[in-house]
């Protein structure tokens, strides 16, 4: 039954993608008070007059929001396959989803290459800056009549997954954007796919999320350390954190990328199917209030 559900989700997602319309481009301010960000909104395709829906803020990884084949054209037509897939998935599940381009407005629409971590600019810091982008998107979504203001989740991949972890942390009152970083005004829940869990040492003394957080990661990840993330989660849980990690045997970094390179590995195929199922169940429960059976 579990495999059948996964196959149904994958087949349905593929069909939805083939019939998809381009997302709407919007702009809004980051809470850094300097940057006007670009967002791409995937909304449920239903008749006018529909009721407001839960929403998901999506944070891209180090490669940025766009395809590696964009060739200098960075817009709704060149969004990467992975982000298209997830945006359409959430829209077809009845959520409003927004992909935040945090790199393009700062002059790096093509993202950053592998092994460039120490050379990346401070303005794209995933611990101190990118969480402010996520909260800027949250603030923007709350201006929309089609979004339920207190039912917004956060999802991030790789560097964006690290940003999601940092965004969900309980923080001191003098932290930038602290007024929104809590269960009353913040995100309802978060998903982090294959994040790096060092987080620049900011949470070495302890990490507690203010709402539920789930990590999905391959145990053969060649870019970040799944062992470090497992230890990070274990330490947080020991102090009462509502956080958990699922490690997929043999799966690599970017295991959910629908392209043929990553999906040529059977472990990634299995991980992607399970991740899609877990993600939908998690946000259905946390954002929509569905009962898990």
N, C-alpha and C positions, 0 to 999 in steps of 0.2 A: 504493500500500500504506500509506503514511504517513497519507494522508487517510482511508482506510478505517479504520485503527486509531483515529484521532481520533474519527471518527463513532461507532465502536463504543463507545469509552469514554464519549462524551457520552450516547449513547442508553442505555447500561447505567446510568450515573449517574442519569439522569432516572428510569428505572424503579425503581432502588433507593430514590430519594427518595420516590416516590409510595407505597412500601410501608414506609417507615421507622417505627421506634418512637422515642419520645422518649429522649434520652440520660439517663443517670443523673447526678443532681446529687451532688457530693461537696464536701468542704471540706478545706483543708490550709493550712499556714503558709507564707508567703513567707519567704525567707531574710533579709528585712529585720527579722525577729524581732519585728514589731509587728502585722502584718496577717494575718488569717485570710481566705484567698481562697476563691472559689467556682470550681469546675470542672464541666464537663459532659463525661461520658465516653461516647464512641461505641465500642462493642466489637463484634467479629465475632459474628454471630448463628449460632452452631453448637451442637451438642449438648454437654452437660456432659462434663467429663473431657478437654477439648481441651488441647493443649500450649500453653505460654506463647508469646507473639507479640511482635514488635517494636512500638514505640509512637511516637507523634508528639505533641509538645506544640504547640498552636496559640495564637498570640498575636494578638488582635484589633487593629484600627487605632484612630484617634482617635474614631471614631463609637461605639466600644464593641462589646460582644458581641451586642447585641440589635437587633431591627428598629426602624426609625424609626417604625413603626406600633404599637409596644408599648403606648403610651398608659398608661405607669406600671406596667405589669405586666412585671416582669423575671424570667423564669424559663425553664425548658426549652421552654415553648410559644412563646416570643417571640424565640428566637435568630434572628439574621439569616439570610436565604436563602443567602448565600455561605458562612457557617460551617456551616450544615446540610449544604450540598452537599459541602464538603470533609470534614467529619466522617464522613458516610456513605460517601464515596469511600474513605477510609482503612479504615473498618470492613469494607467489602466487598472490599477488597484483603487483608484478614487482619491489619490493624494495629489496635491499641488507640489511639484518639486522644482527647486531652483539650483542650477549649477552656477557656482560663483567662480568667475575668472579673477583670481587675485594676482596673477603674474602679469597678464597683458597690460592692465592699466599702469603698471609700474615699469613697463619697458621690456618685459621678458615673456612675450606671448608663446614663444617656442619652448618655454620651460628650461630645465637644466639637465645636463648630461649626467650619466652615472659617474660616481666617484668625484663629484664636484662639491660635496657638502661644505667643505671648509672654505670654499671660494664664493659661496652664495652671499648676496647682499643682506645686510641686517634688516632692510625694509621688507624682506620676505620671510622673516624669522617665524617658524611654525609654532613657537611657544609664546612669544610676546606680541606678535603682529597678526598672524593669520587668524587667531581666535577673535580678534576684533573685526575681521572681515565676516566671520561667521555670525557674529552678533549684529553687524550691520545688515546682513541678509535677514536675520530674524526680525529686526526692527522694521525692515521694508515689508516683509510678508504680513506683518500685523497691520499694515495700512490697507491691505487688500480685502475687499468684501467677500471674496471666495475662500478665505482662509480662516479657520478657527484659531484664534489668537493664542490660546493656551495649549494647543496640541500640535506642536512643531518639533520634529526630531532633527538630528544631525547625523550625517554620514560622511566619512572621509576615507580616502585611499592613500596608503604610503605616507608621504609628507603631510597630506591632508588628513590622514588618520591620526598622525601625531598631533596635528592642530586640533582635531576633535577631542582627543584625550585632554590636551591642555585646556580647551574651552570648557570642559565639563568639571574641572577641578574646583573644589571649594578653595577660595582665595581670600587674602587679606583685604580689608576694606579700602586700602589705598591702591589696589591693583587696577590698572586701566580697565574700564568697563565693568567694574565689580558690581555695580548696582543691578546688572542684568544676569550676573553669574550665580544663580541660585534657583531653588525649586519653585519660587513664586513667579519670577519674571524670565527665567531661562528656558533652556530646551527641556523637553519632556523625557528624552532618552537619546542615546547615541550608539552608532555602529562605527567601529574602526576596523578597516580591512588592511592587513599587513602593515601596521604602523611601525616606526622605529620608537622604541620605548625608553631611550635614554633621556629624551626631553631636556637636553642641555644641562642636566643635573639639577634642574629647578625643584624637582619633587623627590630628591634623594632622602629627605627627612620624612617622607610619607605622602601618599596620594589618596585622596578621598573624593570620589565623584559625588556631586549633589543629586544626581539622578542615575538610573540604571545605564550601564555601559557594557557593550559586548564586543569582543575582539574576535576576528576570524582571520586565521593565518595558516600558511603552509609550513610544515616542519622542515621542509627542504628549501626554505626561502634563502636565496643567494644574495639578497641585497640588504636585508635587516636581520636582526637576531631574534628568532622565535623563542629561544631559551631566555633571553633577557625579558621579553614580553611576558612569558609564563611566570617568571620570578616577580616581575612588576605587579602582575595581577594577584599572585599569591600574597605578597606583602600588603596590598590594599585590602584584600579580603580578610586578612588577619586583624585588620583594624576596623572592620565593619563595612567596607566598601561593597556596594552592589555592582559588582563587576565580574565578568567571567570570560574565559578564552576557549575557543574551539581550535584545536590544531589538526590540520588535515595531513595525514601520512603521505609523504612523497610530493606534496604540492609545492609549487614555487611562488616567488613573488609574482604579482599580477595574474594570479591563477584564474580570476574571473574575466580576464580580457577575452572577448569572443573571437578574436582573430585566430587564424590557423596555426600560428607559431605556438602560442600557449596551449591551445586546445589539441595539439598533436600529442600531448602527454596525458595519458589516461587518468593520472592522479589529479590533474587540473580539471579535467572534465567532471570527475566525481566531486571535487571540492566546489566547483562553480555551481553544480546542481544543488548541493546541500546548502551553500551560502545563500542562494536565491530563496530557498525554502525557509531557512532560519530567519533571514532578514525580513521577509514578508510576515512571518508569524510574530516576530518581535515587535515590529512597528504596528501591526494590527492590534496587538495587545496594549502596547504602551501609548499609542497615539489615538487609536480608534476605540479602545476599551473592549475589544473582542475577548471573549473568554477562551483560554487555551484548554483544549480537551486532551 
